[in-house]
């Protein structure tokens, strides 16, 4: 890599992406969400299968290579194609990023729908920070005991996809959090101002 301004910026961007992946991985491993992660040994075995993929890789490239691979979770059995977006809109920097995504199948399938819907937007700019904010909102919904069967994730996923279809752009992360908070309150769960959803 050239030692110039662009090279240094690209290197800094990659390091920031790796840091974000580590933070998401740490948050997911806290284990406070009701849906348990996919078994660690299953994830480790799957990660070795990703050796056939050259990273960074798009969701479409990963699905093409290992899309029919099944991942067993306590909520059911999923293929990789059901959990990752089959588009070039989202790029995964490493096998660890893929592992982090599929570790929570309900959230992964919701993000797949959103990313694929965003692929239809001309010049879509689905920034990493926005994806992470959506995922965090889904994690918060999943952690709410009063809201059963991950219905909140489905409701907010569908709302985001409808907004993309209607307005031709991704709703802001603050709008998504507000909508999730409204859903929680309507279902008897109080959201305080110091919580992620309390906007």
TAVEN-V78017 format. One record per helix or strand of 2 or more residues. SS is the DSSP state (2 for helix, 1 for strand). FROM is the first residue (numbers start at 1). TO is the last residue. If there is no record, write none. Layout:
# TAVEN-V78017
[[SS & FROM & TO] [SS & FROM & TO]]
This chain:
# TAVEN-V78017
[[2 & 5 & 29] [2 & 40 & 52] [1 & 57 & 58] [2 & 59 & 66] [1 & 70 & 73] [1 & 76 & 79] [2 & 80 & 83] [1 & 91 & 92] [2 & 95 & 102] [2 & 105 & 118] [2 & 128 & 143] [2 & 151 & 167] [2 & 173 & 186]]
